[in-house]
Amino acid sequence: MSLVDKIVKRMVITSFFGDGWGEQETFHKLLQLRQSYQDGISHVYRDRSSAEFQLREEKNSSKHVRTYTGSFVSPLYQEHKLLPPECKMCRFHLILPSQWDDDEKRRICLHYAATGDHSFWRRYRFLAYPLAKDYNIGSVIVENPFYGTRKPTNQVRSGIRHVSDLFTMGSALILEGGYILNWLQDEGYSQLGISGISLGGHNASLTSAVWNKPLATVPCFSWSTAAHSFSEG
């Protein structure tokens, strides 16, 4: 480890995996879920009716964009019981262009959060708003499990307590992202994309890998594994 790394490490007060690996049963369930990804998409996603998505328009909608907040119970909690109760509600923002012709192909992109992105405003300000205003492309911004309002009470900042929480987060986002994509198709959005920065880009790639329909995928500043980041710094 370099001198700079050592200095930075002393300055960072957030620590990861303070409570160890997590329950062995959690890893067994996650491995079973991983096998279901390999067995086919029909075992991963099931059809969800629009009634299960709670959606309402926000008062801060502007002349350029309309903003909605939405939520639903995460399938990883509802069907697999693999999330803490604080993480069970998947919350997202839907940002649409204010002037969207009915006969135009409605394009929309799902944005996953980077490490430490506990809110919606960064992705709204730098991604969703410009896409809607300048390019007539809508966006869905998803809140990660273990982040923001979905953060467990015993967790400090982004410092997830167990190694298993990292894999649980990714599995939850794969399922939640797939359910949102299904819902968007049911709502008439014809051209879909998915993206994310760093951790978000990695999770976007995982979601895209098990999606069985055309999906534009743009992972930014990400790689196929985060092992070096967590094991070597």
C-alpha positions, 0 to 999 in steps of 0.5 A, a space after each residue: 500500500 502506498 503512502 498516499 493510500 495509508 494517509 487517505 485510509 486514516 482520514 476515512 472514518 467509514 468502515 466496511 464489513 464490521 460485523 463479518 461475513 454475515 449469515 451462512 444461510 444468506 449465502 446459500 439462498 443467494 447461490 440458489 438465486 444465482 442458479 435461477 438467473 442461469 436457468 432462464 429469465 422466466 425464473 427471475 422475473 414475474 409479471 407485476 400489475 401496475 397497481 403494485 407500483 405506488 406513483 405520484 407526481 411531485 410538486 417540483 415539476 417544472 416547465 421542462 420536466 415532470 417528476 414522479 416518485 414511486 415505490 414497491 416492495 422489493 421482490 428480494 424481500 417479498 419472495 426471498 426474505 433476504 433484505 432487512 425490513 428497512 430495505 424492503 421498499 424499493 423507491 424510485 423517481 420517474 423523470 419525464 419530458 414535459 412536452 412528450 408527443 403521444 406518437 413519438 417513441 418514448 425513450 427512457 433510461 434506468 439509472 443505478 447509483 454509484 457507491 456513496 450516492 444516497 440520494 436522487 439529486 446528483 443523478 437528477 441534476 447531471 443525468 435525468 434533467 439534461 436528458 429530459 430537457 435536451 434530448 426528450 429522454 425520460 429517466 428512472 432513478 433507483 435508490 439502492 438497498 442499504 442507502 438513503 431511506 433504505 439504510 439499516 439503523 445500525 449502518 453508518 454512511 455507506 459502510 455496509 455491515 456484512 460481506 453478504 450485504 454487498 451481494 444482497 444489494 446487487 441481487 436486489 437491484 437486478 430483481 428490482 430493475 427487471 420489475 421496473 423495466 417490465 412495468 415501463 414496457 406495460 406503460 408503453 415505453 418502447 425504447 429502454 436503456 440502463 446505465 450507472 456509474 462505478 458500482 451502478 454501472 456494474 449492477 446495470 451490466 448484471 441486470 442487462 445480462 439477465 434481461 431477455 429483450 433489447 436493452 441499451 446498456 451503458 456502464 460508466 467507470 465500471 468493471 466486471 468485478 469490484 474484488 480488487 477495490 474491497 480486497 486490496 484498496 
